[in-house]
Amino acid sequence: MDNDDSFIEEVDHELPEQDLQVSAAQPREDDYRIGSHIRDNIANEMWQHYKQLILCNKFYFEFFLLYLALTLITIFRWIAVKMLLQFHQAI
């Protein structure tokens, strides 16, 4: 019987420690859930800003390409006119 009493005492001693470990795990799970929610919201905000920035940069890039194309067309026209004048003078 003495063995049973010591076993019961050991179990009685360990039970409150297990209750503390279980209750200590709950705030961790809550913290993890809250932290995950905050992290997901931050990631979503960053993604929205990134998409907006890409669209804005895409607009400016397309505007730059259009400006570059018009500038090159103007230069080529100027060169073509100059070559035609030189050719016309040579005749």
Phi, psi and omega per residue, in radians:
M1 nan -0.481 -3.131
D2 -1.137 -0.616 3.095
N3 -1.123 -0.697 3.128
D4 -1.152 -0.692 3.133
D5 -1.128 -0.721 -3.137
S6 -1.204 -0.621 3.083
F7 -1.138 -0.755 3.117
I8 -1.100 -0.739 3.110
E9 -1.083 -0.721 3.138
E10 -1.126 -0.750 3.119
V11 -1.140 -0.766 3.115
D12 -1.064 -0.592 -3.140
H13 -1.283 -0.655 -3.098
E14 -1.377 -0.493 -3.099
L15 -1.029 -0.838 3.117
P16 -1.079 -0.589 3.103
E17 -1.143 -0.700 3.111
Q18 -1.171 -0.658 3.085
D19 -1.074 -0.700 3.103
L20 -1.147 -0.703 -3.141
Q21 -1.152 -0.704 3.127
V22 -1.159 -0.797 -3.125
S23 -1.217 -0.508 3.083
A24 -1.252 -0.486 3.129
A25 -1.271 -0.545 -3.113
Q26 -1.063 -0.847 3.094
P27 -1.066 -0.588 3.098
R28 -1.090 -0.750 3.115
E29 -1.136 -0.702 3.096
D30 -1.130 -0.760 3.108
D31 -1.085 -0.715 3.124
Y32 -1.107 -0.758 -3.137
R33 -1.111 -0.789 3.128
I34 -1.144 -0.771 3.126
G35 -1.088 -0.689 3.105
S36 -1.126 -0.702 3.118
H37 -1.110 -0.788 3.115
I38 -1.103 -0.797 3.132
R39 -1.029 -0.786 -3.133
D40 -1.120 -0.684 3.100
N41 -1.132 -0.726 3.114
I42 -1.118 -0.788 3.138
A43 -1.075 -0.700 3.121
N44 -1.135 -0.762 3.105
E45 -1.081 -0.749 3.126
M46 -1.083 -0.715 -3.138
W47 -1.131 -0.728 3.129
Q48 -1.113 -0.767 3.108
H49 -1.126 -0.681 3.128
Y50 -1.094 -0.806 3.132
K51 -1.079 -0.700 3.124
Q52 -1.129 -0.716 3.121
L53 -1.128 -0.735 3.127
I54 -1.085 -0.788 3.134
L55 -1.086 -0.716 3.132
C56 -1.138 -0.812 3.130
N57 -1.139 -0.614 3.101
K58 -1.086 -0.732 3.101
F59 -1.057 -0.845 -3.132
Y60 -1.140 -0.651 3.121
F61 -1.147 -0.748 3.104
E62 -1.141 -0.669 3.084
F63 -1.098 -0.747 3.120
F64 -1.089 -0.755 3.130
L65 -1.108 -0.708 3.099
L66 -1.100 -0.787 3.117
Y67 -1.079 -0.744 3.125
L68 -1.107 -0.758 3.138
A69 -1.101 -0.770 3.122
L70 -1.126 -0.668 3.099
T71 -1.129 -0.777 3.122
L72 -1.120 -0.693 3.102
I73 -1.074 -0.756 3.126
T74 -1.084 -0.756 3.130
I75 -1.122 -0.798 3.140
F76 -1.116 -0.659 3.084
R77 -1.124 -0.744 3.125
W78 -1.083 -0.741 3.108
I79 -1.132 -0.746 -3.141
A80 -1.102 -0.740 3.120
V81 -1.124 -0.758 3.138
K82 -1.085 -0.732 3.126
M83 -1.163 -0.678 3.107
L84 -1.119 -0.712 3.109
L85 -1.120 -0.743 3.113
Q86 -1.122 -0.733 3.116
F87 -1.123 -0.719 3.137
H88 -1.140 -0.641 3.127
Q89 -1.239 -0.536 -3.121
A90 -1.253 -0.432 -3.103
I91 -1.389 nan nan
